[in-house]
Amino acid sequence: MKARDIMTENPACITPETTARQAARLMEDHDVGSLPVVESEANRRLVGVVTDRDLALRVLGRGESPEVQVREVMSGNVHCCRAEDSLDEVENAMAKNQVRRIPIVDEKNCVLGMVAQADLARERKAVGAKDLGKVLEKISEPAGVGR
Amino acid sequence: MKARDIMTENPACIAPETSARQAARLMEEHDVGSLPVVENESNRQLVGVVTDRDLTLRVLGHDKPPETPVREVMSVNVHTCPPDASLDEVENTMARYQVRRIPIVDDDDRVVGMVAQADLARKLRAVGAKDLGKVVEKISEPTGVFSAFG
């Protein structure tokens, strides 16, 4: 079982020029808590990730305009996985970086999919993993906006 | 083991008049993703809950100003547990309503604590719960902003 087997393919992406408000609307439309930010629609090269929490804290909390571009509030240091990574690797990446969604990229860093904590938990339940509690605890620790 | 044994006591609370911006700042300061909304500081009577996601979707995404009082964007149908609830009850409440933090209230509906998914996970791991995967999956399902509190 690999990341590609459980990922959501062709996930909604935004570009660095997308406004905070547009990003918030897309999160509601697609029912997700984070969006990968790509260089352009055409190349889908990953340059960052923005979460609902980033928008609340860095835009609303810091008095930024809703028109601010996501490039100014996204996390640029994104932890991602490859389509051929094992579920263990994906799980470890989530735990280590305390994120609930992780972008899956190809060798050119282009976004192929997203794996959510729920995708992984569903799969783990099916196979009855023993270390899930440990991973969950790590992912669920309170994390600052800069994570 | 009861909710009172793992809860964070006297958690940060906000009033219905607190602005969305202030709420966002408090979430950053206290490193939490949701805040209980209480009638006032002195009675701490629970009237709602607001999450970072509520602020982003309902304020930023819906063109409301940062000064919007949280009463306009909070979820009022809040699921709570009493301090003497078992961890199973807390776990089931989180799973059923797909929330990661549960306010713990006394008989008069006053906020006495919060239990986060992480508190529970830490505890359940220690006792080796077998159904944790099921709970995680339930809590972790994608949810709309209005479904978060039922």
Interface residues (C-beta under 8 A of the other chain):
Chain A: A20 R21 A24 R25 M27 E28 D31 V32 G33 D52 R53 L55 A56 L57 V59 L60 G61 G63 P66 R100 A116 Q117 A118 A121 R122 R124 K125 G128 A129 L132 G133 K134 L136 E137 S140 E141 P142 A143 G144 V145
Chain B: A20 R21 A24 R25 M27 E28 D31 V32 G33 D52 R53 L55 T56 L57 V59 L60 G61 D63 P66 R100 A116 Q117 A118 A121 R122 L124 R125 G128 A129 L132 G133 K134 V136 E137 S140 E141 P142 T143 G144 V145
